[in-house]
């Protein structure tokens, strides 16, 4: 592999995922690589779009559940947010439970530090300890929170980006990080009509398309690529069998390009699978949590059942009777 100065600075896992993801008949790149600084900014725009119901629906639920959270979660705890991003919903939980420490974790370091600074201005007495990391990988929390009551925060139905097997692995990973007795506040997007789902991921303003295509721009910037981005189209599909929205980059013409010194070719109609967003009913989300060693202790849904926020607990792992 050529060792240019650019590649020496590249994230090795990003490089490995892209090179392997562009090979073979089923091309796919993990969705976590959307979130460089520009990708994080674009996703923040998506959350404010009129078509994108998840953010406003979940925000309303979090606003209405403050008293319930306060009843279940002790004050003075430590809140650990997995994939904090812009942390726009975080203040709702912080105000409800008044924690002593907040630990935002995000893979985009610049965006993480910016959002942590903004949050610090709003909560000047809160000890905020940002951690730049991929929360799906082994990682350590700050040492001074080990003896505290821990509360994980995973909003936005981000769990839906993971296929069920990987979602279970992630939930078990979170349980390992937080420990038995910890709480988890997690959002789940519910199954609903395609008339509502499709526009949420294919908005009229084209922001989600720009978000999807930014992955190719990032590959070109960071991995010495020359992908002709204008040859690709943003494509959304509803996969009813898997109960998920799928996001793809569809090739509009035959292309050849280089990434990190390797040559790739794609034909018109070929696609790169870039994201899944699984949707759940109550039974399936409870099963997912139980498989991940969490037990639902409270559930909050909007009147239309478009979204559900769950408060779960890492209870002792039981064996079969």
N, C-alpha and C positions, 0 to 999 in steps of 0.2 A: 504494500500500500504506500503511495507517495506520502512523504512526510513534509508537506509544505508548512510554512509558519502558521497558516490559517488552520490546518488540520491539527497541529500541535495544541492549539487553543480550544479545539472543539470538545464538547462533552463526549467522552468515549462511548457512553451508552446510547446517546442520540445517534452517533455515527453508526454503531452496530445495528441499531433498530432500523435505520433508514436503509442501509446496505442490504440487510436481509429482507426487509419488507418490500423492496422493489424487485426482488427476484421471484421467480416462480409464477404459476398460473393465477394464484390468489394473492394479489398485492395488497399489503395492509401496513399501516404505520400507527403505532399506539397514539391515542388521543392526547396523552399528557404532553406531547411535544408541540401542541398548539400554543402553549403558554410561555412564549418569550414575552418581552415587554410589550411589543405591538399586539401580539395575540391576546394578552391579558386586557389591554385597552379596548380591543374590539369586542371581547366577551362582555366587558363592562357595558359597552354600548348596547349589546344584544339584550341584556337584562332590562333595559329601559324601553325596548320596542313595544308597540301596542299589541303585536301578535304573540309576544313571548309572555305567556300567562304564568309560568312557574315562579318567577321572582316575586311578582306582586301577590300571588296567592299564598306563597309560603311566608312572605313578610307579614301579611295580615294574620296568619295563624300564629306566628311568633309574638306579634303584638297582643293577641288575645289570650295567650297562654302564660303570661308573665306570672300571675298568681300561682298557677299550677306548678310551674318550674320552681318557684321559690319554696313551695311546700315540699317538693321532693329532693331539692338540692341544697346542701348546707352552704351558708355564706362563708367567705374566706377560703373557698376552694381554689383550684387552679383549672382554668379552661384551656384546653388544647384544641386548636382548630386545624383540621387536616385540609390542606389546600385552601389557604385563607383568601387568596386573591385580593380583591379590594376591600374585603371585610365589611361590606355594606349592611349585612344582617346582624353582624356580631354585636353592635351596641344594644340590640333588643335583648339578647341573652345576658350581656354584662349588667345591664340595668336591672334585670329581673333577679339575679342571684348575687350580685355584688362580690365578685371573686377577688382574691388577693393578687393573683398572678394570671396573666394571659400570655399564652405561647402560640403565636401564629406560625404555621409551617407552610412553606410554599417553595416550589421549584424555581420560580422567577425571582431572583434575589433583588433586583432593582425595584420591581413592583412591590415586593414584600416590604422592603424598607420604607418605601413611600407611604404605603397604606398604614404601616405601624406608626409612622410619624404623625399622620393625620389622626389616628385613633388616640395617640398619646395626648394630643392637644385637647381632645374631648374628655379624656379621663386622666387628668394630670396626676392623680394619686395612685393609679394602677401601675403595677410593675409589669411592663411588657417586654417579653424576651423573644424576639424573632429568631426562627431557625430556618435557614435556607437548606432545604433538603427535598428529596423525592420521598413523600410519606409512604409510598408503597414498598420502599426498601428498608432494610435494617437501619435503625437510627436510635439515638439516645436523647432523652429529654434533659433539660437543665437539672443539675444535681439538687438544687435547693427546693425542688417540688416533690421529691420522692416520698416524703412522709405526709403529704397533703391529700385531701380528697380530690380526685381527678374527674374532670368532666370533658369528654370528647365532644366536639362540635363538627358535624359533617353535613352542612345544609346543601341546598341546590339540587337535590337528587343526583349528586355526583356518583353515588353508588350505582346508578343506572348506566354509567359509562363502562362498567365491568360486566363481562359475561358471568352468569351465575357462579361458575366454579371459581373464577378470579375474585368475584365479590365475596364469596365465603372466605377465601384465603385472606382478603384484605380485612374483613371484619375480625378474623382470628388474629391477624397481625396487630390490629388496633387494640384488641383485648390484651395481647401480650405486652404492648407498650404501656397501657393504662393500668392493667392489673385487675384482679378480682375485686368486686365491690364498686368499681368505677361506673359512672353513668355515661351515656352517649345520647346526644340529641342529633337525630338524623332525619333528613327529608327524603320522601319517596314520591315520585311522580306516578299518577294513577293511569290506568288504561282508560282511553276515551276515544271519541270519534276522530277519524282521520281528518275531518273538516277543521278540527281544532289543532290537531297535532302537526300536520304538514306545514301550515303557514308559520307555526312557531319556529320551525327550522329552515324556512325558505321565505324570509320576510320580503316585503315589497321594496324596501329600501336597499336591499342587497348587502346588508351588514354581515349576515351569517355567511354569505358567499365569500365576502372579503376575508372573514375569519378562517374559512376553510382553505382558501387559496394562499393565505399568509404562510401556511405550512410549507408550501413550495418555495416561497420567497425566503423563508428561514433556511431551508436546505441550501439554496443558492448562496445565501450570505455566509453561513457558518461552515458549510461542508464543500466549498469550492465547486458548486454545481452550476450548470447552465441550462436548467430545465426551462423550456419555453412556457411560462405560466399562462400566456394568452391562449395556449392550445387546450387548456383544461376548463371544464365546466363544473360548477357546483351542482350536485345531484342528491336529492332526498328520496328515501324509500321507506314505506311502512312494511315491516316484516311481521305479518300477523302470527305466524307459527312461533316465532321467538318473542313476540310481544315487545318489539323495539323499533324505534326510528333508527335508520342507518344513514350515515353521511358518507358520500363518495366524491372523488374527483374523477370525472369522466373525460377521457381523452377525445377531443373533437377532430383530430387528424392524426395521421401516422407521424411519430416523432422519434428522434434519437437524441440522447443527451448524456452528459457526463456528471457523475457525482463522486467526489473524492478520488478521481483518477480512474473510475470504473465506468464503462459504457453500458447504457441501458437503451432499450427500444420498446415502444408501445404502439399498438395499432389503434386506429380509430375505433371507438367503442370500448376499449379497455378501460379499466377503472382502478383507482387506489381507494381502498376502504379506510376511512379516516376516523370514524367514530360510531359507537353504538349508544343509544339512550333507551335503556330498558324501562318498561312501564309495569306497574304492579297492581294487583288487587290486594285486599287486606290479608287474605290467606297466604298468598305467595310471599309478601313482604315479611310476615311473621315467620314463615318457614326459613327464609333467607337469614333472618336474624338468629333464629335458633341454631341453624347450621353453623353460623359464625360464632356461636357461644355467647350470644346476648339474648336476654329475655325482655320482651316488651312489657313495660309497666304502666304506660299511658300512651294514648294515641289521640291525635287531634286532626280532624279533617274539615275542609270547607264545606258549605252546604251543597255544592255541586259534586263533591267527591272527586275533584280534580287533583288534589294533592293531600298528602298526609305527613305530618311531623310526628315522629315517635320518640318517646323517652324510654331508653332501654338501660338495662343494668347487666353488668358482667357477673352473673351468678355462678355458683360452683358448678363445675362440669359434672354431669351425672352419667353414670354408666347404665347399661340396660339392667332392669330388675332380674 
